[in-house]
Amino acid sequence: MRDIQMGLKQWCVLSVLACALSSAGMTSAAELSVNGHIRSGGACGIALDNGGVVDLGNLSRKDIPETWLEWASMYAYMPWTINCQHPTKVGVDVIDNRAGTLPPGTIETRFGLGNPEIVGYYFIHAPVSLVDGRSVNSIWRRKGDNNWKDEYGVMAPGDTMSWGVQGQTEPVAFKTLKGKLKFQFAFRGGIAFTNELEIDGSATLELRYL
């Protein structure tokens, strides 16, 4: 975005000069039109392993606690990569496509499992990442906020996650980010297994150019 803004400023300066030069002795007029396209020079893309599918397989009654006060935790991992044509500062927004299935009172960093009969949720972490071969820390900010904060790799709806060098809270430009997404699932006990229950969580990761 910085390159685009600089280009626009240069065009504005040229327009002002053209008007100033022609105003002194204007005897005729000619119409000028400007056409073109502005493209992001560092276009980036996200690649998720296994087609972006986290498969927990078939869970049985023994995998879920019998009492309401107990919780079962499960974990899954997914390699992911962000590739850019040129060094670019980017962040990632995450959208919970099943937010309406979260249990009442669940805090905002959780994601719904897509089935209101299942009392549970999951987290998405990006704990360890490498950009262009060097280790970086996860940082985040709320949408509409300009201040970045340290983060422990937890993605949350309404936040933008990016990456900075250790000890700094400003995004760094990179061509390639590699890491693993960690999914932590939590199921509350006491679910009535009268029939098969489908887990159908869904989230969207969106790149945001900074």
Protein Blocks (a to p, Z undefined) as FASTA:
>chain_A
ZZmmmmmmmmmmmmmmmmmmmmmmccbdcddddddddddfkbccdddehhlpacebjadf
klpcfbfkbccddddddddddddfbdcddddddddfklmmgcehiafkbccehiakbgcd
dddddfbcceehiacddddddehiabdcddehiacehiacddddehiacdcddfbdcddd
dddddddehiacfbccdddddcddddddZZ
